[in-house]
């Protein structure tokens, strides 16, 4: 109960602070934060070394947790880029009714948004920056593996940056306990924190989303991923192989090639495809010639495995079959088709229901910054209306109608 009350206090303080946020001041605060990332580099790296040394994680997760000079520079550059983006346009449209009422549709801040994320400390800056940019306050929660680093980023970067431009530091709150009960409390406070961004993998994140729903808290959940690539019968050999190689440049990320479907009419490509993946150090699993048997569901996300160096490769008989598999048996994060046939491409693109559909391009571009020029809070894969796909500051608002009359209007 004490931890829950502490999170409520953080949320109340954040809500009061949110009322002071304005576009120019937030942009100045973000620029200040970028400078502080560079100034406090030594403290950030020291805390991160302690986190890495104390973590009991897979190699893939350790890679996400670990910071170095280049990654710190990247964090600072990304915050600077966010500061430079145009603020969210507040008025969507306006019109006048026959009775003289003037109506405007506006975007207003949510107020306070929670965020629970994996052992990936840069997410603290990504999410907090997005929320501040949309004039929302944040309550952040990370697990014990990254807590030292995230605490430095909050206490020595984000909060001082807010104070430096006259904004209340409480606009960024932090759950300072490593206990997983903190995550459960975060998604159980609908009055204090009505929306929580969930970044993570697998059942833990899915379980938090279910708990949030039980408590009336909305979530933007990024629990599962895995890119799908369908090699059509009219795929150009060089193009298909180039896209495959580009799709596995990093293995511990959600948008990398996870499932490769090959049309039987493209079976001549299979030896080269398997050889390419093996040359890149990857294990091929599935029903293609030369592949090892697949002993997990076809949509199994390899990025979450202790050793993420596998790709599922199976035959699909048509664009319809490929898109059915992508829609029904994967997370619906992203899917691509490689083909020189525009009709087949259109069939695939029109039928796919995931967050991002690609033609002759790698699903590695399923990313907020790559697609929209803004860092993302995560990729929402829900099957409901609302922000779906990469969620950025442009999505974090509520709709409000503003109505102005002259006192003569009646119903």
C-alpha positions as CSV (number, residue, x, y, z in Angstrom):
1,X,0.0,0.0,0.0
2,X,2.9,2.4,0.8
3,X,4.3,2.0,-2.8
4,X,0.9,2.6,-4.3
5,X,0.4,5.8,-2.2
6,X,3.9,7.0,-3.2
7,X,3.0,6.6,-6.9
8,X,-0.3,8.4,-6.3
9,X,1.7,11.3,-4.8
10,X,4.0,11.4,-7.8
11,X,1.0,11.5,-10.1
12,X,-0.7,14.3,-8.2
13,X,2.4,16.4,-8.2
14,X,2.9,15.7,-11.9
15,X,-0.7,16.7,-12.7
16,X,-0.2,20.1,-10.9
17,X,3.1,20.6,-12.8
18,X,1.4,19.8,-16.1
19,X,-0.7,22.9,-15.9
20,X,2.5,25.0,-16.2
21,X,3.8,23.3,-19.4
22,X,3.9,25.4,-22.6
23,X,5.3,24.7,-26.0
24,X,8.2,27.2,-26.0
25,X,9.3,26.4,-22.4
26,X,9.2,22.7,-23.1
27,X,11.3,23.0,-26.2
28,X,13.8,25.0,-24.2
29,X,13.8,22.4,-21.5
30,X,14.4,19.6,-24.0
31,X,17.4,21.6,-25.4
32,X,18.7,22.0,-21.9
33,X,18.2,18.2,-21.3
34,X,20.3,17.4,-24.4
35,X,23.1,19.6,-23.0
36,X,22.8,17.9,-19.6
37,X,23.1,14.5,-21.2
38,X,26.5,15.4,-22.5
39,X,27.5,17.3,-19.3
40,X,26.5,14.4,-17.1
41,X,27.9,11.7,-19.4
42,X,30.3,10.4,-16.7
43,X,27.5,10.0,-14.1
44,X,25.2,8.3,-16.7
45,X,27.9,5.8,-17.8
46,X,28.9,5.1,-14.2
47,X,25.3,4.3,-13.2
48,X,24.9,2.2,-16.4
49,X,28.0,0.2,-15.7
50,X,26.6,-0.6,-12.2
51,X,23.3,-1.6,-13.8
52,X,25.0,-3.9,-16.4
53,X,27.3,-5.5,-13.8
54,X,24.3,-6.3,-11.5
55,X,22.0,-7.5,-14.2
56,X,21.0,-11.1,-14.7
57,X,19.8,-10.7,-18.3
58,X,20.3,-12.4,-21.7
59,X,22.9,-11.1,-24.1
60,X,20.2,-9.4,-26.2
61,X,18.7,-7.6,-23.1
62,X,22.2,-6.6,-21.9
63,X,22.8,-5.0,-25.3
64,X,19.6,-2.9,-24.9
65,X,20.7,-2.0,-21.3
66,X,24.3,-1.1,-22.1
67,X,25.2,2.5,-22.9
68,X,28.5,3.8,-24.3
69,X,29.7,7.2,-25.5
70,X,28.1,6.8,-28.9
71,X,24.8,5.8,-27.5
72,X,24.9,8.7,-25.0
73,X,25.6,11.1,-27.9
74,X,22.6,9.5,-29.7
75,X,20.4,10.1,-26.7
76,X,21.4,13.8,-26.7
77,X,20.9,14.2,-30.4
78,X,17.5,12.6,-30.3
79,X,16.3,14.9,-27.5
80,X,17.6,17.9,-29.5
81,X,15.8,16.7,-32.6
82,X,12.5,16.4,-30.6
83,X,13.0,19.9,-29.3
84,X,13.3,21.2,-32.8
85,X,10.1,19.7,-34.1
86,X,7.0,21.8,-34.5
87,X,4.7,21.8,-31.5
88,X,1.4,19.9,-31.8
89,X,-1.3,22.0,-33.6
90,X,-4.0,22.5,-31.0
91,X,-6.9,23.4,-33.3
92,X,-8.0,20.7,-35.8
93,X,-10.9,22.6,-37.4
94,X,-13.6,25.1,-36.9
95,X,-17.1,25.8,-38.2
96,X,-20.3,27.7,-37.5
97,X,-23.7,26.1,-37.2
98,X,-26.9,27.6,-38.7
99,X,-27.9,28.9,-35.2
100,X,-24.7,30.9,-34.9
101,X,-22.8,28.6,-32.6
102,X,-19.1,28.6,-33.3
103,X,-17.5,25.2,-32.9
104,X,-13.8,24.3,-32.9
105,X,-12.3,20.9,-32.5
106,X,-9.2,21.0,-30.4
107,X,-6.5,18.8,-29.0
108,X,-5.9,19.1,-25.3
109,X,-3.3,17.4,-23.1
110,X,-4.2,14.2,-21.2
111,X,-2.6,15.4,-18.0
112,X,-0.5,12.6,-16.6
113,X,0.6,9.5,-18.5
114,X,2.4,6.6,-16.9
115,X,5.1,4.6,-18.6
116,X,6.5,1.2,-17.7
117,X,9.5,0.0,-19.8
118,X,12.1,-2.7,-20.1
119,X,15.8,-2.5,-19.2
120,X,16.4,0.1,-21.9
121,X,17.4,3.3,-20.2
122,X,17.1,5.5,-23.3
123,X,13.4,4.9,-23.3
124,X,13.2,7.2,-20.2
125,X,14.3,10.1,-22.4
126,X,12.2,9.0,-25.4
127,X,9.0,8.7,-23.4
128,X,9.4,11.6,-21.1
129,X,10.4,13.8,-24.0
130,X,7.4,12.8,-26.0
131,X,5.0,13.4,-23.1
132,X,6.5,16.8,-22.3
133,X,6.4,17.8,-26.0
134,X,2.7,17.0,-26.0
135,X,2.3,19.1,-22.7
136,X,1.7,16.0,-20.6
137,X,3.4,15.1,-17.4
138,X,5.0,11.7,-16.9
139,X,5.3,9.0,-14.2
140,X,8.1,6.6,-15.3
141,X,8.7,3.1,-14.0
142,X,11.5,0.8,-15.0
143,X,12.7,-2.5,-13.6
144,X,15.6,-3.0,-11.3
145,X,18.0,-3.7,-14.1
146,X,18.0,-0.1,-15.4
147,X,16.9,1.8,-12.3
148,X,20.3,3.4,-11.5
149,X,20.7,4.8,-15.0
150,X,17.1,6.0,-15.2
151,X,17.4,7.7,-11.8
152,X,20.4,9.6,-13.1
153,X,18.5,10.6,-16.3
154,X,15.6,11.8,-14.2
155,X,17.4,13.5,-11.3
156,X,20.4,14.9,-13.2
157,X,19.0,15.5,-16.6
158,X,15.2,15.9,-17.0
159,X,14.3,17.5,-13.7
160,X,17.2,20.1,-13.7
161,X,16.3,20.8,-17.4
162,X,12.7,21.6,-16.4
163,X,13.9,23.8,-13.5
164,X,16.4,25.6,-15.7
165,X,13.6,27.2,-17.8
166,X,11.2,27.8,-14.9
167,X,9.1,24.7,-15.2
168,X,8.3,22.5,-12.2
169,X,10.5,19.5,-12.0
170,X,7.6,17.4,-10.8
171,X,6.4,17.2,-14.4
172,X,8.6,14.0,-14.6
173,X,7.9,11.6,-11.8
174,X,9.7,8.3,-11.1
175,X,8.8,5.1,-9.3
176,X,12.0,4.6,-7.4
177,X,11.4,1.0,-6.2
178,X,12.6,-1.9,-8.2
179,X,9.8,-4.1,-6.9
180,X,7.5,-5.3,-9.7
181,X,4.6,-4.3,-7.6
182,X,5.4,-0.8,-8.8
183,X,4.3,-1.8,-12.3
184,X,1.1,-3.3,-11.0
185,X,0.3,-0.2,-9.0
186,X,1.0,2.1,-12.0
187,X,-1.7,0.4,-14.0
188,X,-4.2,0.4,-11.2
189,X,-4.8,4.1,-10.6
190,X,-7.4,5.3,-13.2
191,X,-8.1,8.6,-11.4
192,X,-4.4,9.5,-11.0
193,X,-2.9,7.9,-14.1
194,X,-5.6,7.2,-16.8
195,X,-3.2,6.1,-19.5
196,X,-0.1,4.0,-19.3
197,X,2.4,3.3,-22.0
198,X,3.7,-0.3,-21.7
199,X,7.0,-1.1,-23.3
200,X,8.3,-4.7,-23.0
201,X,8.1,-8.2,-24.3
202,X,5.8,-11.1,-24.0
203,X,3.6,-12.2,-21.2
204,X,4.8,-9.7,-18.5
205,X,3.6,-6.8,-20.6
206,X,0.5,-8.5,-21.8
207,X,-0.4,-9.3,-18.1
208,X,0.0,-5.6,-17.2
209,X,-2.3,-4.7,-20.0
210,X,-4.9,-7.1,-18.7
211,X,-4.6,-5.8,-15.2
212,X,-4.9,-2.2,-16.5
213,X,-8.1,-3.1,-18.3
214,X,-9.6,-4.6,-15.1
215,X,-8.9,-1.3,-13.3
216,X,-10.2,1.0,-16.0
217,X,-6.8,2.2,-17.1
218,X,-6.1,2.6,-20.9
219,X,-2.8,1.4,-22.2
220,X,-0.7,1.8,-25.3
221,X,1.0,-1.6,-25.2
222,X,4.1,-2.7,-27.1
223,X,4.2,-6.3,-26.0
224,X,5.0,-8.2,-29.1
225,X,6.8,-7.6,-32.4
226,X,8.5,-9.4,-35.2
227,X,8.6,-8.4,-38.9
228,X,7.2,-10.6,-41.7
229,X,8.6,-10.7,-45.2
230,X,6.8,-12.4,-48.0
231,X,9.0,-13.2,-51.1
232,X,6.5,-13.3,-54.0
233,X,6.9,-15.4,-57.1
234,X,7.8,-12.3,-59.0
235,X,10.4,-11.0,-56.6
236,X,13.7,-9.8,-58.1
237,X,16.5,-12.0,-56.7
238,X,18.9,-9.2,-55.8
239,X,16.2,-7.0,-54.3
240,X,14.9,-9.8,-52.2
241,X,18.3,-10.8,-50.8
242,X,19.2,-7.1,-50.1
243,X,16.0,-6.6,-48.2
244,X,16.5,-9.8,-46.2
245,X,20.1,-8.7,-45.3
246,X,18.9,-5.2,-44.3
247,X,16.1,-6.7,-42.1
248,X,18.6,-8.5,-39.8
249,X,21.2,-5.8,-39.2
250,X,20.0,-6.0,-35.5
251,X,18.5,-9.0,-33.9
252,X,17.2,-7.8,-30.5
253,X,14.7,-5.3,-31.9
254,X,11.0,-5.8,-32.5
255,X,11.0,-4.8,-36.2
256,X,13.7,-7.1,-37.5
257,X,13.0,-10.0,-39.8
258,X,11.3,-12.7,-37.8
259,X,9.2,-14.7,-40.3
260,X,10.2,-15.1,-44.0
261,X,7.4,-16.5,-46.2
262,X,8.4,-17.7,-49.6
263,X,6.1,-18.3,-52.5
264,X,6.7,-21.7,-54.0
265,X,7.1,-20.0,-57.4
266,X,10.1,-18.3,-55.9
267,X,11.7,-21.6,-54.7
268,X,14.7,-21.0,-56.9
269,X,15.7,-18.3,-54.4
270,X,15.6,-20.6,-51.4
271,X,19.2,-21.9,-51.6
272,X,20.6,-18.3,-51.8
273,X,18.2,-17.1,-49.1
274,X,19.2,-19.9,-46.7
275,X,22.9,-19.4,-47.5
276,X,22.7,-15.7,-46.9
277,X,21.1,-16.0,-43.5
278,X,23.6,-18.7,-42.5
279,X,26.5,-16.5,-43.7
280,X,25.1,-13.8,-41.4
281,X,25.3,-16.3,-38.5
282,X,21.6,-17.0,-38.3
283,X,19.8,-20.3,-37.8
284,X,17.1,-20.9,-40.3
285,X,14.0,-22.7,-38.9
286,X,11.0,-23.9,-40.8
287,X,10.0,-26.0,-43.9
288,X,12.4,-24.6,-46.5
289,X,15.0,-26.9,-47.9
290,X,18.1,-26.6,-45.7
291,X,16.1,-25.3,-42.6
292,X,16.0,-26.9,-39.2
293,X,12.6,-28.1,-38.0
294,X,10.4,-25.4,-36.4
295,X,9.4,-26.5,-32.9
296,X,7.6,-23.2,-31.9
297,X,4.5,-21.5,-33.4
298,X,5.2,-19.9,-36.7
299,X,4.9,-16.4,-35.3
300,X,7.3,-17.0,-32.4
301,X,9.3,-13.8,-31.8
302,X,13.0,-14.7,-31.8
303,X,14.1,-11.3,-30.6
304,X,12.9,-12.3,-27.1
305,X,15.0,-15.5,-27.0
306,X,18.2,-15.7,-24.9
307,X,20.0,-16.2,-28.2
308,X,17.9,-14.3,-30.8
309,X,19.9,-15.6,-33.8
310,X,17.1,-17.4,-35.6
311,X,14.7,-16.7,-38.4
312,X,11.6,-18.7,-39.3
313,X,11.4,-19.4,-43.0
314,X,8.3,-21.2,-44.5
315,X,6.5,-21.6,-47.8
316,X,3.3,-19.7,-48.5
317,X,1.3,-20.6,-51.6
318,X,0.0,-17.1,-52.5
319,X,-0.3,-13.5,-51.4
320,X,-3.6,-14.4,-49.8
321,X,-2.0,-17.2,-47.8
322,X,0.9,-15.0,-46.8
323,X,-1.2,-12.2,-45.6
324,X,-3.5,-14.6,-43.7
325,X,-0.5,-15.9,-41.8
326,X,0.7,-12.4,-41.1
327,X,-2.7,-11.3,-39.9
328,X,-3.7,-14.3,-37.8
329,X,-0.4,-15.8,-36.6
330,X,1.9,-12.9,-35.8
331,X,1.7,-9.8,-33.6
332,X,0.6,-7.6,-36.6
333,X,3.5,-5.2,-36.0
334,X,4.7,-5.0,-39.6
335,X,4.8,-7.1,-42.9
336,X,6.4,-6.6,-46.2
337,X,6.1,-8.0,-49.7
338,X,8.9,-8.2,-52.2
339,X,7.7,-8.4,-55.8
340,X,7.8,-6.7,-59.2
341,X,4.1,-7.4,-59.6
342,X,2.1,-4.3,-58.6
343,X,-1.2,-6.2,-58.6
344,X,0.1,-8.8,-56.1
345,X,1.6,-6.0,-54.0
346,X,-1.7,-4.2,-53.9
347,X,-3.5,-7.4,-52.8
348,X,-1.0,-7.8,-50.0
349,X,-1.0,-4.2,-48.8
350,X,-4.8,-3.9,-48.9
351,X,-5.4,-7.1,-47.0
352,X,-2.7,-6.7,-44.3
353,X,-4.2,-5.4,-41.0
354,X,-1.0,-4.8,-39.0
355,X,0.4,-1.4,-38.1
356,X,2.8,-1.0,-41.0
357,X,2.8,-2.5,-44.5
358,X,5.8,-2.4,-46.9
359,X,6.4,-3.1,-50.5
360,X,10.0,-3.7,-51.5
361,X,11.3,-2.2,-48.2
362,X,12.4,-3.7,-44.9
363,X,10.2,-3.8,-41.8
364,X,13.2,-2.3,-39.9
365,X,11.6,1.1,-40.9
366,X,8.6,0.3,-38.7
367,X,9.8,2.9,-36.2
368,X,8.5,6.3,-35.2
369,X,11.6,8.3,-36.0
370,X,12.2,6.5,-39.3
371,X,8.6,7.0,-40.5
372,X,7.6,10.3,-39.0
373,X,10.8,12.1,-37.9
374,X,9.7,12.0,-34.2
375,X,11.0,9.5,-31.6
376,X,8.4,7.1,-30.5
377,X,7.0,6.0,-27.1
378,X,6.5,2.6,-28.5
379,X,4.5,0.8,-31.2
380,X,0.9,0.1,-30.3
381,X,-0.3,-3.1,-31.8
382,X,-3.9,-3.0,-30.4
383,X,-6.8,-3.9,-32.7
384,X,-8.9,-0.9,-31.5
385,X,-9.3,2.7,-32.7
386,X,-6.8,5.2,-31.4
387,X,-3.1,5.8,-32.0
388,X,-1.8,2.6,-33.6
389,X,1.7,1.8,-34.9
390,X,4.5,4.1,-33.8
391,X,3.1,6.5,-31.1
392,X,4.7,9.9,-31.0
393,X,3.9,13.2,-29.3
394,X,1.4,13.9,-32.1
395,X,-0.8,11.1,-30.8
396,X,-0.9,11.9,-27.1
397,X,-3.9,14.2,-26.7
398,X,-7.6,14.2,-26.0
399,X,-10.3,15.6,-28.3
400,X,-12.3,18.6,-27.1
401,X,-15.1,20.6,-28.7
402,X,-15.1,24.3,-27.9
403,X,-18.5,25.9,-28.4
404,X,-19.1,29.7,-28.4
405,X,-22.5,31.3,-28.6
406,X,-24.2,34.6,-28.0
407,X,-26.8,33.4,-25.5
408,X,-29.7,33.2,-28.0
409,X,-29.2,29.5,-29.1
410,X,-31.6,26.9,-27.8
411,X,-32.3,23.2,-28.6
